[in-house]
Amino acid sequence: MLHAIYRSTIQATMLCLTMATVFGYSTGAHAAITTMGEAINIAGRQRMLSQRIAQSYFLIGLNPESERGATQLQRSVNEFENNLQDLKSYAPAQSLSREIADVESAWKSYRALATGPITKANGELLLAESNDILAKAHNYVMQLEKVSGTQKAEIINISGRQRMLSQRIAKNFLAAHWHVGNRDVQELLFEDLAEYENVLSYLSESGVNTTEIDTQLVKVKGQFNYAMRGFEGAMSLSGARLIHVVTGTTDAMLRSMNIVTGLYAELLID
């Protein structure tokens, strides 16, 4: 059924527009950042996108005919570029010019790899660079949190990191399936799963949560528990079907945490 959807140009276009709405991707024009909460949210998305780009690359490597992987990759690359330009233009964060320059420098190399030939050799390089650009993007978020001068910024950062973890989990899962990287990817996968679960509990107990945030976090917990069944081998699935279920569930986690992070960002008023 999915293959039939992707073969249809019209349906594929509609799917892309839906993804743009759900994940917050830019479809062209994009508005300037106006608040610190929005800036921290968008900077946090850069961490997530760095991992989603690699995940999409590996998805194509596993299935060269995957239109889903190709669409994800192109949209993620475009959004990262747009977000980078918006963050560079955000006046209250001009003191972080060195940090954003570090991200931009890493991005040039990473983008060239991500949009180049899809091979295992390049996949090995992309995996390493995905970790490097993530570290630089994370440093920028941490410094932006300090510039904000409010403790409310911390929970936006923490919540936004969950979006990244959902995509790093999927990235390492796919890397292991494509036999890219060493044995560490499997170990890192389970470390991220443990961290995700711990942080989810922390967010659920936050005193700033609204009813809407609590509702979304309950949904994420259900999605996470379902994903764990796939990682622990509790599902009688393998190969392409297991990949579809795992990546679909981590995408659901991303969608829900994107909503949560946006709700936290609304609590921070400049």
KARA-V294436 format. One record per pair of residues at least 24 apart in sequence whose ideal C-beta (glycine too) atoms are under 8 Angstrom apart, sorted by the first residue. I is the first residue (numbers start at 1). J is the second residue. Records with the same first field share a line. If there is no record, write none. Layout:
I: J / J
This chain:
2: 68 / 244
6: 67 / 68
12: 67 / 71
15: 71
16: 71 / 75
19: 71 / 72 / 75
20: 75
22: 255 / 258
23: 75 / 254 / 255 / 258
24: 79 / 258 / 262
25: 75 / 76 / 78 / 79
26: 78 / 79 / 82
30: 82 / 86
32: 86 / 89 / 90
33: 86 / 87 / 89 / 90
35: 265 / 268 / 269 / 270
36: 92 / 144 / 147 / 148 / 150 / 153 / 268 / 270
37: 152 / 153 / 156 / 264 / 265 / 266 / 267 / 268 / 269 / 270
38: 265
39: 87 / 90 / 92 / 93 / 144
40: 141 / 144 / 145 / 148 / 153 / 156 / 157 / 160 / 265 / 268
41: 156 / 160 / 261 / 262 / 264 / 265
42: 83 / 86 / 87
43: 83 / 87 / 137 / 140 / 141 / 144 / 160
44: 141 / 156 / 157 / 159 / 160 / 161 / 163 / 164 / 261
45: 79 / 83 / 160 / 163 / 258
46: 80 / 83 / 84 / 87 / 103 / 137 / 140 / 141
47: 134 / 137 / 138 / 141 / 160 / 161 / 163 / 164
48: 160 / 163 / 164 / 166 / 167 / 254
49: 76 / 79 / 80 / 83 / 167
50: 80 / 110 / 130 / 133 / 134 / 137 / 164
51: 130 / 134 / 164 / 167 / 168 / 170 / 171
52: 76 / 167 / 170 / 171 / 254
53: 77 / 80 / 110 / 114 / 130
54: 114 / 126 / 127 / 130 / 171 / 175
55: 167 / 170 / 171 / 174 / 247
57: 114 / 118 / 123 / 126
58: 123 / 171 / 174 / 175 / 177 / 178 / 180
59: 174 / 243 / 247
60: 118
61: 118 / 119 / 120 / 123 / 178 / 180
62: 174 / 177 / 178 / 243
63: 240
64: 118
73: 114 / 115
77: 111 / 114 / 115
80: 107 / 111
81: 107 / 111
87: 140
92: 147 / 270
93: 144 / 147
95: 147
96: 140 / 143 / 144 / 147
99: 136 / 139 / 140 / 143
100: 140
102: 136 / 139 / 140
103: 133 / 136 / 137 / 140
106: 132 / 133 / 136
107: 133
120: 178 / 179 / 180
123: 175 / 178 / 180
124: 180 / 181
127: 171 / 175 / 180 / 181 / 185
130: 171
134: 164 / 168
148: 268
150: 268
152: 208 / 264 / 267 / 268
153: 268
155: 203 / 206 / 208 / 264 / 267
156: 261 / 264 / 265 / 268
158: 199 / 202 / 203
159: 203 / 257 / 260 / 261 / 264
160: 257 / 261
161: 199
162: 196 / 199 / 200 / 203 / 220 / 253 / 257 / 260 / 261
163: 254 / 257 / 258 / 261
165: 192 / 195 / 196 / 199
166: 196 / 250 / 251 / 253 / 254 / 257
167: 250 / 254
168: 192
169: 193 / 196 / 227 / 250
170: 246 / 247 / 250 / 251
173: 231 / 243 / 246 / 247
174: 243 / 247
177: 243
189: 231
190: 231
193: 228 / 231
196: 224
197: 224
200: 224
203: 260
208: 264 / 267
210: 263
212: 263
213: 260 / 263 / 264
216: 256 / 259 / 260 / 263
217: 260
219: 256
220: 253 / 256 / 257 / 260
223: 249 / 252 / 253 / 256
224: 253
227: 253
